[in-house]
Amino acid sequence: MELKIKKAKLVHKPPSLPCVYFQVPLNDDLNEFHKLEDKDLSGYILTVKKPKEKSLTANAYMWVLCDKIAKKTRVTKEDVYRKAVREVGEFMDVLVEAGKEESFERAWCKNGLGWFCETMMVRREHTVYRCYSGSSEYDGEQLQRLIDYIVDECTDLKIETMTPLEIERLMQLWGQKVT
């Protein structure tokens, strides 16, 4: 069982045994904890791990490449980044009620540069948007795909990049082994 926790609190008032309390988000996983209530958990091990953090090095390298492409093609590095997100990034299609399009777009796009949406279909009662998520939300595999795309763009434009081995090392800093 795996469950995200927000906080932990240790309470120890001798002579009783110490107790650890966890604050968890309300969701279906909470039911899993109810199953454990009042059971003898001797022999079980609780593993607490910190979520993998993004490597600033891999992210910084991606932006260096975006800037090189931008200079060569005379566009902004932000435009290069958004094109890459559009081509290989994460997205979802969202149905928005008519009359609420502007507020939806504003709310979605305020998350960052890579967060944008495109109108896919307009009907009288709703609009369908394709909503892209910025790389700040990507896991290792998704970021690798984005960097690979940008490296391919550099190769096409004869812009020098790191070797695949050097890029793999950057990704490993993120804690994500690239195969």
C-alpha positions as CSV (number, residue, x, y, z in Angstrom):
1,M,0.0,0.0,0.0
2,E,1.3,3.5,-0.8
3,L,-0.3,6.7,0.5
4,K,0.9,10.3,0.3
5,I,1.1,11.9,3.7
6,K,1.1,15.6,4.5
7,K,2.4,15.7,8.1
8,A,3.5,13.3,10.8
9,K,3.3,13.8,14.5
10,L,5.0,11.8,17.2
11,V,3.3,11.6,20.6
12,H,5.2,9.9,23.5
13,K,4.0,10.1,27.0
14,P,5.9,7.5,29.1
15,P,5.2,4.9,30.3
16,S,2.9,4.3,27.2
17,L,4.4,3.4,23.8
18,P,5.1,6.2,21.4
19,C,2.4,6.8,18.7
20,V,2.9,8.3,15.3
21,Y,-0.1,10.2,13.7
22,F,-0.2,10.9,9.9
23,Q,-2.2,13.6,8.2
24,V,-3.4,12.3,4.8
25,P,-5.5,13.7,2.0
26,L,-9.1,12.6,1.9
27,N,-9.4,9.9,-0.8
28,D,-10.1,6.3,-1.4
29,D,-6.6,5.3,0.0
30,L,-7.8,6.2,3.4
31,N,-10.0,3.1,3.4
32,E,-6.7,1.1,3.3
33,F,-5.7,2.5,6.6
34,H,-9.1,1.6,8.1
35,K,-8.3,-2.0,7.3
36,L,-5.2,-1.9,9.4
37,E,-6.8,-0.3,12.4
38,D,-6.3,-2.4,15.6
39,K,-4.4,-5.1,13.8
40,D,-1.0,-6.4,15.0
41,L,1.5,-5.0,12.5
42,S,4.5,-6.7,14.0
43,G,6.9,-7.6,11.2
44,Y,5.7,-4.9,8.9
45,I,8.1,-2.1,7.9
46,L,7.0,1.5,7.2
47,T,9.1,3.1,4.4
48,V,9.0,6.8,4.1
49,K,10.4,8.2,0.9
50,K,10.6,11.7,-0.4
51,P,9.2,12.3,-3.9
52,K,11.8,12.5,-6.6
53,E,12.8,16.1,-7.2
54,K,13.4,17.5,-10.7
55,S,17.1,18.1,-11.5
56,L,17.7,21.7,-12.0
57,T,20.5,20.7,-14.2
58,A,18.3,18.9,-16.7
59,N,15.7,21.7,-16.7
60,A,18.5,24.3,-17.1
61,Y,20.0,22.4,-20.0
62,M,16.6,22.2,-21.7
63,W,16.4,26.0,-21.5
64,V,19.9,26.5,-22.8
65,L,18.9,24.4,-25.8
66,C,15.7,26.3,-26.3
67,D,17.7,29.6,-26.2
68,K,20.2,28.2,-28.9
69,I,17.3,27.2,-31.1
70,A,15.6,30.6,-30.6
71,K,18.7,32.5,-31.6
72,K,19.2,30.4,-34.7
73,T,15.5,30.6,-35.8
74,R,14.9,34.1,-34.6
75,V,12.0,33.3,-32.3
76,T,11.8,33.5,-28.5
77,K,13.0,30.6,-26.3
78,E,9.5,30.5,-24.8
79,D,8.1,29.9,-28.3
80,V,10.6,27.0,-28.8
81,Y,9.6,25.5,-25.4
82,R,5.8,25.8,-26.1
83,K,6.3,24.2,-29.5
84,A,8.1,21.3,-27.9
85,V,5.4,20.9,-25.2
86,R,2.7,21.0,-28.0
87,E,4.6,18.3,-30.0
88,V,5.5,15.8,-27.3
89,G,4.2,17.1,-24.0
90,E,1.3,16.1,-21.8
91,F,-2.2,17.2,-22.5
92,M,-5.8,16.5,-21.8
93,D,-9.0,17.5,-23.6
94,V,-11.5,19.5,-21.4
95,L,-15.1,20.3,-22.1
96,V,-15.9,23.9,-20.9
97,E,-19.5,25.2,-20.6
98,A,-20.4,28.1,-22.9
99,G,-19.7,31.5,-21.4
100,K,-17.0,30.2,-19.1
101,E,-14.2,29.9,-21.7
102,E,-12.3,33.1,-20.8
103,S,-12.1,32.4,-17.1
104,F,-11.1,28.7,-17.7
105,E,-8.3,29.8,-20.1
106,R,-7.1,32.4,-17.6
107,A,-7.1,29.9,-14.7
108,W,-5.3,27.2,-16.8
109,C,-2.6,29.4,-18.3
110,K,-1.7,31.1,-15.0
111,N,0.1,27.9,-14.0
112,G,3.2,28.7,-16.1
113,L,4.7,29.1,-19.6
114,G,4.0,25.5,-20.7
115,W,0.4,25.6,-19.5
116,F,-1.7,26.7,-22.5
117,C,-4.8,25.5,-24.2
118,E,-6.1,25.4,-27.8
119,T,-9.6,25.4,-29.0
120,M,-10.5,22.0,-30.6
121,M,-14.2,22.4,-31.1
122,V,-16.8,25.0,-30.5
123,R,-20.5,24.2,-30.0
124,R,-23.3,26.4,-28.8
125,E,-23.4,24.7,-25.3
126,H,-19.6,24.1,-24.8
127,T,-16.1,24.4,-26.1
128,V,-13.5,21.6,-26.2
129,Y,-10.0,22.6,-25.3
130,R,-6.8,20.7,-25.6
131,C,-4.9,21.7,-22.4
132,Y,-1.2,21.3,-22.2
133,S,0.7,20.9,-18.9
134,G,4.1,22.5,-18.4
135,S,7.2,20.5,-17.8
136,S,7.1,21.4,-14.1
137,E,4.6,18.6,-13.8
138,Y,6.5,16.0,-15.8
139,D,8.1,12.9,-14.4
140,G,11.5,11.6,-15.6
141,E,10.2,9.8,-18.6
142,Q,8.1,12.8,-19.8
143,L,11.0,15.2,-19.3
144,Q,13.3,12.9,-21.1
145,R,10.9,12.8,-24.1
146,L,10.8,16.6,-24.1
147,I,14.6,17.0,-24.0
148,D,15.0,14.3,-26.7
149,Y,12.6,16.3,-28.9
150,I,14.6,19.6,-28.3
151,V,17.9,17.8,-28.9
152,D,16.5,16.5,-32.2
153,E,15.6,20.0,-33.2
154,C,19.1,21.1,-32.4
155,T,20.6,18.3,-34.5
156,D,18.4,19.3,-37.4
157,L,19.7,22.9,-37.0
158,K,23.3,21.7,-36.6
159,I,23.4,23.1,-33.0
160,E,25.9,21.3,-30.8
161,T,24.4,19.4,-27.8
162,M,25.7,17.2,-25.1
163,T,26.3,13.5,-25.9
164,P,23.5,11.0,-25.0
165,L,25.7,9.8,-22.2
166,E,26.0,13.3,-20.7
167,I,22.3,13.8,-21.0
168,E,21.7,10.5,-19.3
169,R,23.9,11.7,-16.4
170,L,21.7,14.8,-16.1
171,M,18.6,12.7,-16.0
172,Q,20.1,10.4,-13.3
173,L,20.6,13.4,-11.1
174,W,16.8,13.5,-11.1
175,G,16.8,10.0,-9.8
176,Q,15.4,8.6,-13.0
177,K,17.5,6.0,-14.9
178,V,17.1,6.5,-18.6
179,T,17.1,3.3,-20.7
